Amino acid sequence: MAGDVLTENRLGACSSPYLQQHADNPVAWQPWDGAALRLARDLDRPILLSIGYSACHWCHVMAHESFEDPGLAERMNRLFVPIKVDREERPDLDQIYQLAHQLMNGRGGGWPLTAFLTPDQRPFFIATYFPPEPRYGMPGFGEVLEKVAEAYRDNGEAVARNGEAVVEGLDRIAPAGAEPLDGQVVDRLRGDLDGDYDARHGGWGGHPKFPHAGEVAFCLRREALDGDAPAGEMARHSLRAMVDSGLYDHLGGGFFRYCVDADWTIPHFEKMLYDNARLLGVLADAHARTGEPRYAEAIGETVGWLDREMRHPEGAFYATLDADSEGVEGGYYLWDYEEVSGLLEEAELAVATRVYGLCRAGNFEGKNHLKRVREPEEAAAELGMDPTEARQLLANARERLFTARQDRTYPGRDEKVLTAWNGLLIGGLARAARATGEARYADLARAAVDFLRGRPWDGDRLLAVHKDGVSHQPGYLEDHAFLLTGLLELLQASWRDDDLAFARELADALLERFEDADEGGFFMTAHDHEALIHRPKPGLDQSLPSGNGAAAQGLLELGHLLGEPRYLGAAERALRLFMPEMKAHPGAYVALITALEDAVQPPTLVTIRGDGAAAEWQQAAQAGLHPRRRVYRIPDDAALPEGLAERTNRNEVTAYICRGTECSAPITERSAFEAALAEGPEPPAG
């Protein structure tokens, strides 16, 4: 059987757009399931595990170069059991084998991830992209296939020892011991951010340049809590750089995944729901504190893109837009100067050229990707025209270019609804609604909640993926934690009893199905999940905030709101578990450190009961979106759980302000309410 050439590609029955992209390959791809794993064991053949996602440019490159090549496919089918995995549907597998890549190679991985496993799933060789023939200093993929198969065949015992050593290494990098909570890690993180900050271009690091939304939020928080003006300036400089740069789609709204250069000029052109969700939240924070119109514009344009191009007909949001269009990276977004000059009136072209730096040579492979290099007012001064006229001409130019772009071939859209990413977006939309006063943003968030409650949630279990009318894949830690924090943000924008009940069900599921009752913290997978070679407890922030950080944050907020010690205790146990890691590498644990602050000094909880004039009280309390204040306006007809009901009054506008376990007497006068808000311990917002 070892010499059998596999022939059946089984991906055609899968709903994942990424897997469907490979359903016509000559490779006998298998999905990750019991049948594929049994096949590897029965044939005693190594697994070739390829992990990617539908919007990934280099995944497409390797697919076209290698997976569509009949000769390379024949070798894959003869020597291995090839398995394809969508990392967005199976973040557990991606997390495990990315960690293994880090251990085996001493550096981070990426996508496509190319892992060779023993039939019992243990990795013995892992890399990322391979070219079909030797180049870029890398061996050709065909050579890799032959050598890996030879190693497995001729040195099986050594391969098995290698795989076992990797599994032992994965177990060793799990958090090893709890320590008391120590708020000094906040200062250490603040110092780290100074050291890595790009003072010239904004953001952190060189190239590639990622948005780092968590770091931006942390810096805004430092300014609000500590009066740290340099931290606030870093945050605003970074946000403004992103909004003006090539990271942002200046015609359609929304942010790309990252830029390949340090000065934010050329992005990797895929658009991810999670990036836009997180950036909405920090734009909202920045706008609430500064009133800067450009932040509100970027929020409005990004929400417009999400609503127009990424929304499921029933209210949730799709996952990604591809980087490529008609096989060209960024092709949908790039402009020939001659094309632009043919579309715009002379005055429009004069303004647009100056604002976006358009030129005949272009800034990317002979074409122009829009980047805002001047303000319209500066262009007006150069052209000797009124600034209002210049702004209108720029608006006209953008509208003409946007309309022309609509006729191009649209990038591929991955129409999976991912529970975790929608949870992040619900929180971002709710925060944007509170910062801008735009009720429509909260309406979109509520519709997404209703979709998730009616589809991926079955009343007992939360599922991770919805596609083609079917929800599937058991929910992960991040699905529960991100949706929980999103619901709590939405409750502060617009109270619904059902949303509070849903939040409690998610919190109970976290404790029952994910918490490590012995050591503390939360596993990525539920206790009854498929057995894999490792069970991660994610604490590190990566492209998403860590699951344990989000779980701790959500449980702390819900625990304080309800006075529920079970939630508070579970959050504190998780934070204690990761305390040594936070001390050693604070820059990698921003989400956990943010939750730690709220555990050490609980936020002020403001509950306002009533209708009508109560909305004005809520607006006063939410001014500036102060990071150490949670404000809930509860309608008179709300049905509340006991712990919350005892802190509210019906039939008149009444507020309670709770700091830690101490709550004020009922406050029924507006002037007394505003005076109590200003007392502290948090400084006044705004």
matplotlib code that plots the C-alpha trace (Angstrom):
import matplotlib.pyplot as plt

x = [0.0, 2.9, 3.4, -0.2, -0.8, -3.7, -6.2, -9.3, -9.4, -12.0, -12.2, -15.2, -17.6, -16.1, -17.8, -14.6, -13.8, -10.1, -10.5, -12.8, -10.0, -8.0, -10.8, -9.7, -5.9, -4.4, -3.3, -5.4, -6.1, -8.0, -9.7, -8.5, -10.8, -10.9, -10.8, -7.6, -5.8, -6.8, -5.5, -2.1, -1.9, -3.1, -0.5, 2.2, 2.7, 3.7, 1.1, 1.8, -0.2, -0.7, -2.4, -3.5, -6.6, -8.4, -7.2, -3.5, -1.4, 1.5, -0.9, -2.2, 1.4, 2.3, -1.0, -0.4, 3.3, 3.2, -0.2, -1.5, 1.7, 0.9, 4.5, 4.7, 1.1, 2.1, 4.9, 2.7, 0.0, 2.6, 4.7, 2.3, -1.2, -1.8, -4.2, -5.5, -6.6, -8.3, -6.6, -9.7, -11.8, -9.2, -7.2, -6.3, -4.3, -2.8, -1.8, -0.2, 1.9, 2.8, 4.2, 6.0, 7.5, 8.8, 10.3, 11.9, 13.2, 13.7, 11.5, 7.9, 6.1, 3.3, 1.2, 1.2, 2.5, 4.0, 4.3, 5.3, 3.9, 4.1, 0.8, 0.2, 0.3, 3.8, 5.8, 9.3, 9.9, 8.0, 8.5, 6.3, 6.4, 8.6, 9.2, 8.8, 12.4, 15.4, 15.4, 15.4, 18.0, 15.4, 15.3, 12.7, 9.5, 10.0, 13.4, 11.9, 9.2, 11.8, 14.2, 11.4, 9.9, 13.4, 14.1, 10.8, 11.4, 15.1, 15.3, 11.9, 13.2, 15.0, 11.9, 9.7, 12.2, 12.2, 8.4, 8.3, 10.8, 8.7, 5.6, 7.6, 8.8, 5.2, 4.2, 7.2, 6.2, 2.8, 2.5, 4.2, 3.2, 1.0, 2.2, 0.5, -0.9, 1.7, 0.6, 4.2, 4.2, 2.1, 5.2, 7.4, 5.1, 5.1, 8.9, 9.0, 6.7, 9.0, 11.9, 10.3, 8.3, 8.9, 9.0, 9.3, 6.5, 4.4, 3.6, 6.0, 8.9, 10.3, 8.9, 6.6, 4.5, 1.4, -1.4, -0.8, -4.3, -3.7, -0.6, -2.5, -5.3, -2.8, -1.1, -4.5, -5.3, -2.0, -2.8, -6.3, -5.2, -1.8, -1.7, 1.0, 0.9, 3.8, 1.9, -1.2, 0.9, 2.4, -1.1, -2.5, 0.6, 0.2, -3.5, -3.2, -0.3, -2.5, -5.6, -3.6, -1.4, -1.5, -2.8, -6.2, -8.5, -9.1, -11.9, -13.9, -13.0, -11.4, -7.9, -5.6, -3.8, -0.3, 2.2, 5.4, 7.4, 8.2, 6.5, 3.0, 3.0, 2.3, 0.1, -0.4, -3.8, -6.0, -8.6, -9.4, -12.5, -10.6, -8.2, -11.0, -12.9, -10.0, -9.1, -12.7, -12.4, -9.2, -10.4, -13.5, -11.3, -9.2, -12.2, -13.9, -10.9, -9.9, -13.0, -10.7, -12.9, -10.5, -11.0, -14.8, -14.5, -12.4, -14.9, -17.8, -16.0, -14.9, -18.4, -19.7, -17.4, -18.4, -22.1, -21.9, -19.4, -18.9, -22.4, -24.3, -27.9, -29.1, -26.8, -23.4, -20.2, -18.0, -14.3, -12.0, -11.3, -8.6, -5.4, -5.5, -7.8, -7.5, -4.3, -2.7, -1.8, -3.6, -5.0, -8.4, -6.9, -4.1, -4.3, -2.4, -1.9, -3.3, -6.5, -6.9, -6.3, -8.9, -11.6, -11.2, -11.8, -8.7, -9.3, -10.2, -7.0, -4.9, -6.2, -6.1, -2.6, -1.3, -3.3, -2.5, 0.9, -0.1, 2.5, 3.2, 5.9, 3.6, 4.6, 4.0, 5.2, 4.4, 1.0, -0.3, -1.7, -3.4, -1.7, -2.6, 0.6, -1.0, -4.2, -6.7, -6.0, -2.3, -3.3, -5.6, -2.8, -0.5, -3.2, -4.4, -8.0, -10.4, -10.0, -13.7, -13.5, -10.5, -12.3, -15.3, -13.1, -11.3, -14.7, -15.8, -12.5, -12.9, -16.5, -15.5, -12.6, -14.8, -17.5, -14.9, -13.4, -16.7, -16.5, -13.3, -13.2, -13.9, -11.4, -12.5, -14.6, -14.5, -18.1, -17.6, -19.1, -16.6, -18.0, -14.9, -14.2, -17.8, -17.5, -14.6, -16.6, -19.7, -17.4, -15.8, -19.2, -20.6, -17.6, -17.9, -21.6, -20.8, -17.9, -19.8, -23.4, -24.2, -27.1, -26.7, -23.4, -25.2, -28.0, -25.4, -23.9, -27.3, -28.1, -24.8, -25.6, -29.0, -27.5, -25.0, -27.6, -29.9, -27.4, -24.0, -25.5, -28.0, -29.0, -26.3, -23.3, -21.5, -20.1, -17.2, -18.2, -21.3, -21.3, -24.0, -26.8, -25.0, -23.1, -20.2, -17.0, -17.1, -16.5, -13.1, -12.0, -11.8, -15.3, -16.7, -14.4, -14.6, -18.3, -18.6, -16.6, -18.5, -21.8, -20.6, -19.6, -23.0, -24.8, -23.2, -24.4, -27.9, -29.3, -31.2, -32.1, -31.4, -27.9, -27.1, -28.6, -26.4, -23.3, -24.0, -24.4, -21.1, -19.4, -20.8, -19.6, -16.1, -15.9, -17.5, -15.8, -12.6, -11.2, -8.3, -9.8, -6.5, -3.9, -6.1, -6.4, -8.4, -7.6, -8.1, -10.4, -13.2, -12.7, -14.6, -12.7, -10.9, -7.7, -4.6, -0.9, -1.1, -3.8, -2.8, -3.6, -3.2, -1.8, 0.4, -1.2, -0.8, -2.9, -5.7, -5.7, -5.0, -8.0, -7.0, -6.7, -10.2, -11.7, -10.2, -11.4, -15.0, -15.3, -14.0, -16.5, -19.5, -18.4, -18.4, -21.7, -23.5, -21.5, -20.7, -17.6, -17.3, -16.5, -14.1, -12.3, -11.8, -10.4, -8.0, -6.8, -6.0, -4.1, -2.1, -1.2, 0.3, 2.0, 5.5, 5.1, 3.8, 6.8, 9.3, 7.9, 5.3, 5.1, 3.7, 0.9, -1.0, -4.5, -3.6, -1.9, -4.9, -7.2, -4.7, -5.1, -8.8, -8.3, -5.9, -8.0, -11.6, -13.3, -16.0, -19.3, -22.1, -25.6, -28.4, -32.0, -34.7, -35.9, -36.1, -33.7, -31.6, -30.0, -28.5, -27.1, -25.5, -24.0, -22.4, -21.0, -19.6, -17.9, -14.4, -15.0, -12.9, -11.1, -11.8, -15.5, -18.3, -21.7, -24.9, -28.3, -31.0, -34.6, -37.4, -38.9, -35.7, -35.8, -32.6, -30.8, -30.7, -27.2, -27.9, -31.6, -30.7, -28.5, -31.3, -34.6, -37.6, -39.9, -37.4, -34.0, -31.6, -27.9, -25.5, -21.8, -19.8, -16.0, -14.8, -17.3, -18.5, -21.6, -23.1, -26.6, -29.1, -28.5, -31.6, -30.4, -28.4, -26.1, -25.3, -24.6, -22.1, -20.4, -20.1, -18.6, -15.9, -14.8, -12.5, -10.6, -10.4, -9.6, -12.5, -12.9, -12.3]
y = [0.0, 2.3, 2.7, 3.5, 6.8, 8.7, 9.9, 11.4, 15.1, 15.4, 19.1, 19.6, 18.8, 21.3, 24.7, 26.6, 28.9, 28.3, 24.5, 25.0, 27.0, 23.7, 21.3, 21.1, 20.7, 17.4, 16.9, 14.4, 16.8, 15.6, 17.7, 17.3, 14.6, 11.1, 9.5, 11.3, 10.6, 6.9, 6.8, 8.1, 5.4, 2.6, 3.5, 4.4, 7.5, 11.0, 13.7, 16.8, 19.5, 22.8, 25.6, 28.9, 31.1, 32.3, 35.9, 35.0, 36.1, 33.7, 30.9, 31.6, 31.8, 28.4, 26.9, 28.1, 27.2, 23.8, 22.5, 22.9, 21.2, 17.6, 16.4, 17.8, 16.7, 13.1, 13.1, 14.5, 11.8, 9.0, 10.0, 11.6, 12.0, 15.7, 17.5, 21.1, 23.2, 26.7, 28.4, 30.6, 27.5, 25.6, 28.1, 25.3, 23.4, 26.6, 27.6, 24.3, 24.0, 27.7, 27.2, 24.0, 26.1, 28.6, 25.8, 24.0, 27.0, 29.7, 32.2, 32.8, 31.1, 32.4, 31.3, 29.1, 26.8, 23.6, 20.9, 17.3, 15.1, 11.5, 9.6, 10.4, 14.2, 14.9, 17.4, 16.6, 19.3, 22.6, 25.6, 28.1, 28.9, 26.9, 27.8, 24.9, 25.2, 26.4, 30.2, 33.0, 30.8, 28.1, 24.5, 23.6, 22.0, 18.8, 18.3, 19.0, 16.3, 13.7, 14.4, 14.5, 11.2, 9.6, 10.7, 9.2, 6.0, 5.5, 7.1, 6.5, 6.2, 9.5, 11.1, 9.8, 11.1, 14.5, 14.6, 13.5, 16.2, 18.9, 17.8, 17.9, 21.4, 22.5, 21.3, 23.1, 26.5, 26.4, 28.8, 27.0, 28.7, 31.4, 34.5, 37.3, 40.1, 42.9, 46.1, 47.2, 45.3, 48.2, 50.5, 47.8, 47.6, 51.4, 51.4, 48.7, 50.6, 53.6, 51.5, 50.0, 53.1, 54.5, 58.3, 59.2, 57.2, 56.2, 52.6, 50.1, 48.2, 48.6, 46.6, 45.0, 47.5, 46.1, 48.2, 47.1, 48.2, 46.8, 49.0, 52.1, 51.4, 50.9, 54.3, 56.1, 54.4, 55.6, 59.2, 59.0, 57.3, 58.7, 62.0, 60.4, 62.9, 61.3, 58.0, 59.7, 61.4, 58.0, 56.7, 59.6, 59.8, 56.1, 56.3, 59.4, 57.7, 54.7, 56.7, 58.8, 56.0, 53.2, 51.0, 52.6, 52.4, 56.0, 55.3, 52.5, 52.7, 50.0, 49.0, 46.5, 43.9, 45.5, 47.5, 46.0, 49.1, 51.2, 54.4, 52.8, 53.2, 49.8, 47.3, 43.6, 44.2, 41.7, 43.1, 41.2, 41.7, 41.4, 44.3, 46.6, 45.6, 46.4, 49.7, 50.9, 50.6, 52.6, 55.2, 55.5, 56.0, 58.6, 60.5, 60.5, 62.1, 64.6, 65.2, 64.9, 64.9, 62.7, 59.8, 60.1, 60.2, 57.0, 55.3, 56.3, 55.2, 51.9, 51.1, 52.1, 49.5, 46.9, 47.5, 47.7, 45.0, 42.6, 42.2, 38.9, 39.5, 38.4, 40.8, 39.2, 40.0, 38.0, 37.2, 38.6, 40.2, 38.7, 40.6, 39.6, 40.5, 38.7, 37.2, 40.6, 41.5, 44.8, 45.0, 46.2, 49.2, 50.4, 53.2, 54.2, 57.9, 58.1, 56.3, 58.8, 61.8, 60.4, 60.1, 63.4, 67.0, 69.2, 70.9, 67.6, 66.0, 69.0, 68.5, 64.7, 64.6, 66.8, 65.1, 61.5, 62.1, 60.7, 60.6, 58.9, 56.6, 55.4, 54.0, 50.3, 48.5, 51.5, 52.2, 54.4, 53.2, 56.1, 57.6, 60.9, 63.0, 66.5, 67.9, 69.4, 72.8, 72.5, 71.6, 74.6, 76.9, 75.6, 76.0, 79.4, 78.3, 78.4, 75.4, 74.6, 74.4, 72.0, 69.8, 69.5, 68.8, 66.0, 64.6, 64.7, 63.0, 60.2, 59.6, 59.3, 56.9, 54.8, 54.5, 53.5, 51.0, 49.3, 48.1, 46.2, 42.5, 42.4, 40.6, 37.2, 37.4, 34.7, 34.5, 32.5, 34.1, 33.6, 34.0, 35.3, 38.0, 39.1, 39.3, 41.8, 43.8, 44.0, 45.6, 48.0, 49.1, 49.6, 51.6, 53.7, 54.3, 55.7, 57.8, 59.4, 59.3, 57.4, 55.0, 53.2, 51.6, 50.1, 48.9, 47.0, 45.5, 44.4, 42.7, 40.8, 39.7, 38.5, 36.5, 34.8, 34.1, 32.6, 30.6, 29.6, 29.5, 26.6, 27.5, 25.4, 25.4, 28.1, 27.1, 28.9, 29.0, 29.7, 29.2, 28.4, 28.2, 25.8, 26.4, 24.0, 23.5, 23.6, 27.1, 28.0, 30.1, 33.2, 32.7, 32.9, 35.5, 38.0, 37.7, 38.2, 41.4, 42.5, 42.0, 44.0, 46.9, 46.8, 46.8, 50.1, 51.5, 50.0, 47.7, 44.6, 41.9, 39.2, 40.4, 40.3, 36.8, 35.7, 37.2, 35.2, 32.0, 32.6, 33.3, 30.1, 28.2, 29.6, 28.4, 25.0, 24.0, 25.9, 26.8, 24.8, 24.3, 23.0, 25.5, 28.5, 30.0, 28.9, 26.3, 27.3, 24.2, 22.9, 19.9, 17.6, 18.8, 16.5, 15.2, 16.8, 16.7, 19.8, 21.8, 25.5, 28.1, 31.2, 34.1, 35.8, 38.5, 37.7, 39.0, 38.8, 39.6, 36.6, 34.4, 34.5, 38.2, 38.7, 36.1, 37.7, 41.2, 40.0, 38.0, 40.9, 43.3, 41.0, 40.0, 43.6, 44.3, 41.4, 41.1, 37.5, 36.2, 33.1, 35.2, 37.5, 34.6, 32.8, 36.0, 36.5, 32.9, 33.3, 36.6, 35.0, 32.1, 34.3, 36.8, 35.4, 35.7, 39.2, 40.2, 38.6, 39.8, 42.5, 43.6, 40.2, 40.3, 43.6, 42.1, 40.4, 43.4, 45.6, 43.1, 43.0, 46.8, 46.3, 43.5, 45.5, 48.6, 47.8, 50.3, 52.6, 51.1, 53.5, 52.1, 54.5, 53.2, 55.0, 56.2, 59.7, 62.0, 59.1, 59.1, 62.6, 61.2, 58.3, 60.7, 62.7, 59.6, 58.2, 61.4, 60.6, 56.9, 56.9, 53.5, 53.2, 53.7, 51.3, 53.0, 51.1, 52.7, 50.2, 50.8, 50.8, 47.6, 45.6, 42.3, 42.1, 39.4, 39.7, 41.0, 43.9, 44.5, 45.4, 48.3, 49.9, 51.7, 51.8, 54.7, 57.5, 58.3, 56.9, 56.3, 54.2, 54.7, 51.7, 51.8, 48.3, 46.9, 50.3, 51.7, 55.1, 55.8, 56.2, 59.5, 61.1, 64.7, 65.4, 67.9, 65.4, 62.7, 64.9, 65.9, 62.2, 61.3, 63.9, 62.6, 59.8, 57.7, 57.9, 61.4, 63.1, 61.9, 64.1]
z = [0.0, 0.6, -3.1, -3.9, -5.7, -4.2, -6.8, -5.1, -4.3, -1.6, -1.2, -3.5, -0.8, 1.7, 2.2, 2.9, -0.1, 0.5, 0.3, -2.8, -4.5, -4.4, -5.3, -8.9, -8.2, -9.5, -5.9, -4.0, -1.2, 1.8, 4.4, 8.0, 9.2, 10.6, 7.1, 6.1, 9.3, 9.1, 5.6, 6.7, 9.4, 7.1, 4.4, 7.0, 5.0, 6.2, 6.0, 3.9, 5.8, 3.9, 5.9, 4.4, 3.8, 0.8, 0.7, 1.1, -1.9, -1.3, -0.9, -4.4, -5.7, -4.3, -5.6, -9.1, -9.2, -7.4, -6.6, -10.2, -11.6, -12.6, -11.9, -8.5, -7.7, -8.7, -6.2, -3.5, -4.2, -4.3, -1.3, 1.1, 2.3, 1.3, 3.7, 3.2, 6.1, 6.2, 9.1, 9.6, 10.2, 12.2, 14.2, 16.6, 14.0, 12.7, 16.3, 17.0, 13.9, 13.8, 17.3, 16.1, 13.3, 15.8, 17.9, 15.0, 13.0, 15.7, 13.9, 13.2, 10.4, 8.2, 5.3, 3.4, 6.2, 4.8, 7.5, 7.2, 9.9, 11.0, 10.7, 14.4, 13.5, 15.0, 12.9, 11.8, 9.1, 8.7, 6.5, 4.7, 0.9, -1.5, -5.1, -7.6, -8.6, -6.5, -6.1, -3.5, -1.7, -1.2, -2.6, -5.1, -3.8, -5.8, -4.2, -0.7, -1.4, -2.3, 0.5, 3.2, 1.9, 1.9, 5.5, 6.6, 4.8, 5.7, 9.1, 10.6, 14.2, 14.0, 12.5, 15.3, 17.9, 16.2, 16.3, 19.9, 20.8, 19.2, 21.1, 24.4, 23.4, 22.8, 26.3, 27.8, 26.4, 28.1, 31.1, 33.9, 37.2, 38.7, 40.5, 42.3, 40.1, 39.6, 38.0, 37.4, 34.0, 32.7, 33.1, 31.5, 28.5, 28.2, 28.1, 25.5, 23.2, 23.4, 22.2, 19.2, 18.0, 14.6, 15.4, 11.7, 10.2, 13.1, 14.2, 15.6, 13.9, 10.5, 7.6, 7.1, 9.1, 10.8, 12.4, 16.0, 17.1, 20.6, 21.1, 19.9, 22.3, 25.1, 24.4, 24.3, 27.6, 29.2, 28.2, 29.7, 32.9, 33.6, 31.7, 29.5, 26.6, 24.7, 24.7, 23.3, 20.6, 19.6, 19.2, 17.3, 15.0, 14.2, 13.6, 11.4, 9.4, 8.9, 7.8, 5.4, 4.1, 1.6, 4.4, 3.9, 0.9, 0.1, -2.4, -0.8, 2.9, 5.1, 5.9, 4.3, 6.3, 6.5, 4.5, 3.0, 3.7, 6.7, 5.4, 4.9, 1.1, -0.4, 1.4, 1.2, -0.5, 1.4, 3.7, 6.8, 8.9, 12.2, 11.3, 10.5, 13.6, 15.9, 14.1, 14.4, 18.1, 18.4, 15.9, 18.1, 21.2, 19.5, 18.1, 21.5, 23.2, 20.5, 18.3, 15.3, 12.1, 10.1, 12.6, 12.3, 8.5, 8.5, 10.8, 8.5, 5.4, 6.9, 8.2, 4.8, 3.2, 5.7, 5.2, 1.4, 0.5, 3.5, 5.0, 4.9, 3.9, 7.4, 9.3, 10.0, 8.2, 5.8, 6.5, 3.9, 0.5, -1.6, -2.3, -6.0, -8.8, -12.2, -10.8, -10.1, -6.6, -5.8, -9.4, -8.2, -6.4, -8.7, -11.3, -14.4, -14.5, -18.0, -16.8, -13.9, -16.2, -18.6, -15.9, -14.1, -15.1, -15.2, -11.9, -10.2, -11.5, -10.3, -6.7, -6.7, -8.1, -5.3, -2.5, -3.5, -5.1, -8.4, -11.2, -14.5, -13.0, -10.2, -6.8, -7.4, -10.5, -12.8, -11.3, -8.5, -5.2, -3.5, -0.4, 1.1, 1.0, 1.3, 2.8, 0.3, 2.0, 1.0, -2.6, -2.6, -1.5, -4.3, -6.9, -5.6, -5.0, -2.1, 0.3, 0.2, -3.6, -3.3, -0.9, -3.2, -6.2, -4.3, -3.3, -7.0, -8.1, -5.5, -6.6, -10.2, -9.5, -7.1, -9.8, -12.4, -10.1, -9.7, -13.3, -12.6, -11.6, -7.9, -5.6, -4.3, -1.2, 1.4, 2.5, 5.7, 8.7, 11.5, 15.0, 16.6, 14.0, 14.1, 17.9, 17.5, 14.9, 17.2, 19.8, 17.3, 15.9, 19.4, 20.4, 17.2, 17.9, 21.4, 20.2, 17.2, 18.2, 15.0, 16.0, 12.7, 13.9, 16.9, 14.6, 12.5, 15.7, 17.0, 13.6, 13.8, 17.3, 16.2, 13.4, 15.7, 18.4, 15.8, 13.7, 15.2, 18.7, 19.2, 22.7, 24.3, 22.0, 20.0, 16.6, 14.9, 11.2, 9.2, 5.4, 2.9, 5.5, 7.7, 11.0, 11.8, 13.7, 17.5, 18.9, 20.2, 23.2, 20.9, 19.6, 23.1, 24.5, 21.5, 21.3, 25.1, 25.0, 22.0, 23.7, 26.7, 24.5, 22.8, 26.1, 26.8, 23.5, 23.6, 26.3, 25.5, 28.1, 25.6, 25.0, 28.7, 28.9, 25.9, 27.6, 30.7, 28.7, 27.0, 30.3, 31.8, 28.7, 29.2, 32.8, 32.1, 28.8, 28.5, 32.0, 33.4, 36.9, 38.3, 36.9, 35.8, 32.4, 29.4, 26.7, 23.1, 22.6, 24.7, 27.0, 24.6, 21.5, 19.1, 20.6, 19.0, 19.8, 21.9, 23.6, 23.5, 26.2, 24.0, 25.9, 23.2, 21.1, 17.4, 14.5, 17.0, 20.7, 22.9, 23.8, 27.5, 27.5, 25.9, 28.2, 31.3, 30.1, 29.4, 32.6, 34.7, 33.1, 33.4, 36.9, 38.1, 36.3, 38.0, 41.2, 40.2, 42.0, 39.8, 36.8, 38.7, 40.2, 36.8, 35.3, 38.1, 38.0, 34.3, 34.9, 37.7, 35.5, 32.8, 35.2, 34.7, 30.9, 31.2, 33.3, 30.9, 27.6, 28.2, 24.5, 23.6, 26.1, 25.6, 25.9, 29.1, 30.6, 29.7, 31.6, 34.4, 35.0, 35.4, 37.9, 40.0, 39.9, 38.8, 36.5, 37.8, 37.0, 36.2, 35.9, 35.0, 35.2, 33.2, 29.9, 28.3, 30.1, 31.2, 27.7, 28.5, 31.7, 29.7, 27.2, 30.0, 31.7, 28.4, 27.2, 26.1, 26.4, 29.5, 29.8, 33.5, 33.3, 32.2, 31.6, 31.2, 30.7, 31.6, 30.4, 32.9, 31.5, 31.6, 33.5, 35.5, 37.4, 41.1, 41.5, 39.1, 40.0, 43.6, 42.3, 40.2, 40.8, 38.5, 37.7, 37.9, 36.4, 38.9, 38.8, 40.9, 40.7, 41.9, 42.5, 43.4, 45.9, 47.1, 45.5, 45.9, 47.3, 44.5, 42.6, 41.2, 40.5, 37.3, 39.1, 41.9, 39.2, 37.4, 40.6, 41.6, 38.2, 38.7, 42.1, 40.9, 41.4, 37.7, 36.3, 34.5, 30.9, 27.9]

ax = plt.figure().add_subplot(projection="3d")
ax.plot(x, y, z, "-o")
ax.set_aspect("equal")
plt.show()
